[in-house]
């Protein structure tokens, strides 16, 4: 069966079909297309790319040539997100906390390299080979805890959700700053200072005003992420059954 004769994959998932073999007249491959798509997406915050722009980046006359290799625009998103999942790792053999801590840190690092991933990761089911390997490795490290599979997956999702949620918040904040012209926290703080001073003087929201006056509220993103990650791990630890007495 030729690529043009294949039925559309359920949900547009690209994993049901092998990539089409390259044509003699084309210098294309699935790997080359995905690499160019990541490069193009990294050049803009939201990562919104078009097949036409991708074709131009690859030097291809028609965007239709790309569909032989990725199936659809959704198929391209599947491939792009799975490539980023491949940048995440799980610490093995050091206990469940180190495993999930490593998952959180490498996920956060991947989101910072590819800010668009935090948005696209929620748009498609994570069923690619890299995503499945990551989930399986994390679940394996949690198996000695004696928890059921569904609970272990919730442990993994809690940590991944922290990384993706933090990345999505950072992405939206960067987009907001670009729209209104604030380049840094200091710019935003200076613009809001008169309003915050008025709120504090009126005494209507004393707890908020004390927070707004605390310089520690602008902790580095990395420090804030790490702190919340440890809080999450502490919370998950309360769900781990105690070890039986020797």
N, C-alpha and C positions, 0 to 999 in steps of 0.2 A: 504494500500500500504506500503510495507516494504521500509526502507531506500535505499536498493539496487535497488528497482524498480522505485524510483523517477526519474523524468527527471531532468537534470542539470538546476540549477537556472539561469535565464538570467544574463549574465555578471559574473556568479560565485557568485552572491550576496547570502550571507548566510541567509539573513533575510526572505527568502521565505519559509523556512522549519523549523519546530520545531526540536530541537536536538534529535538524536536517544536515546532511553532509554538505560541505561547501561546494559550490559550483565552480567549474574551472574558470569562469569569467568573473568571479567575485573573490575579493580578498576579505571574506567575512567568516566569522565563527561565533558561536554563542559566547565564548570566553571574551573575545575581542569586543563584542557589543556590550557586554556587561561592564567590562573595564571602562569603556568610553562613557557609559551611562553614569557610573559612579563619579568619574572625573567631572562630567558636566553638572551633575547634581551638587557636588561639593562646591561649585563655584557660586552658588546662590543659596541663601538661607533655607527657603522652604523645600528646595530640591525638586521643584516642579519643572519637569522637562517634557518636551514634545518629541514624538517620533521623527518629525521633520528636522528638528534641531540636532537630534542624535544622528540621523542620516548624514546631515551636513558635516558633523564632527568626524564621521567615519569616511567621508568622501564618497558617499553613495548617492546616486542621482535620485532614486525613488525610495521613500520610507517603506514602501510595500516589501522591499527586499529583506527588511529586518524581520518581518513577521514569520518568515520561513524558519527562523532560528529561535524566536521567543514566543511564538504563537499569538500573542496579543499584548496590549499595553499592560494588562494585569499580569501576564506572564513575565514581562520585563520587571515589574515591581517585585514579583516573587523572587526572581533571580538576584535583583539588587539587594533586597533585604537579607536573603540567605547568605550572600557574600559577607555582609556585616556580621551576621551571626557567627560566621567562621572566625571572626576576630575575637570572640569571647571564649574564655576558658574556665575550667573548674579545677581547683586545687584537689589533687587526688592523694588519698592515703593519710591525710592530716586531720581527719575529723570533719564533722558536718559543718561546724562554724567556719573553719578555714575554707572549706569548699564553697560555701555560699558567699563568704566575704570576697573570695577571688572572683566569683561570678559577678558580684555587684561591682567590684572595681573595674574589671575588664569590660563590662557592659557600659559603665559610665565613660570609660576611655573611648570606646567605640562610638558612643553617641556624640562625644565632643569632636571626634574626627569627622563624623558624618551627621551633622545636626538634623538633617531631613529624616534620618532613620527613625527618630522618636515619633514622627508623624506617620510614616508609612508602615511601621511595624504593627500599628493597630488596624491597618486597612486590609490586611490579607492574613489568612491562616498560616502560622509558622510550621509548614510541613516540608520544607526543603531538607536536604541531607545534613547541612551544617546545623540547622536548628534542631533537628531530631537527635543528632549526636550530642549537642549541648544539653538538651533536656535529659537524655538517657544517662549521660555522665553525672549530672547533678542528682538525679533520682538514685543512682547507684550509690553515691556517697551518703545518702540519707537512709538507705535500706537498713543498716544496722540499728537504727533507732526503734525499730519495731512498729512503726506507724504504717497505716494503710496507704496504698498508692495515691489515693485522692488527696490525702492530707500532705503527703510528701510533695505532690505537685503544687499544692497551695503554698508551701514553703518556698519553692522555686519561684513561683509567680509573684510572691510578695517582694522578693529581692529584685527580680527583673522589673516589676512594676515601679519600684523606687527609681531605678535607673532611667526607665523610659519616661516616667512621669516628670522626673527632674529635667530630663532633656527636652521634653515638650514644653515645660514651663520656661526654660531658658530660651528655646526657639521663639516662643511667643513674645517674651520680653525683648529679645533682640529685634524682632519685627516691629514692636511698638516703639522702641527707641529710634529705629530708622524712620518711622513715620513722623514722629514728633521732634526729632533732631537732638535727642539726648545721647551723647556718646559714652557716658559712664555714669556710675552711681553718684559721683560728685555733681555732675550736671543736673541729674534728677533731683538730688538733695537741695541744690542751690535754687532750682526753680520752685520747689515745694516749700522752701523755708518760710516765706511770709505767711502762707496759709497755715502751716503747722504751728507757727508762733501764735497766730490768732486763736487757733483751737486750744492751745495750751493756756493762753491768757483767759479764755472764757471758762476753763475748768470743766467742760462738759464731758470730756473723755480722758480722765486722768491716767488710766492704765495705758491707753494707746499713746498718750503724750509722753509717758515715761519711756516707752519702747522707742518712740521716734527720736528721743533725745539721747539714746544709748548708742555710742559709736560702734559697739560690737555687732549691731544689726547688719552691718555690711561685711560679714565674715566671708572669706574667699569661698567660691563655689565648691572647691575640692574639700575644704574643711567642713562645710555644712553637709555635704553629701556623706562624708565619712561618719560624722556624728549621728546622723539619722540612720545610717546603715547599722551602726552598733546598737542603737535603740531597737531597731527591728529584730536584730539577732537576739537581743536580750528578751524581747517579747516572745519570739519563737521558742526560746529555750524553756519557757514555762510550760510549753505543750509537750516537751520531750518526757516520756515516762522515766521515772527514776530507775537506776540500775538496781537489780535485786542484790540483797546483801550476800557477801561471800559466804 
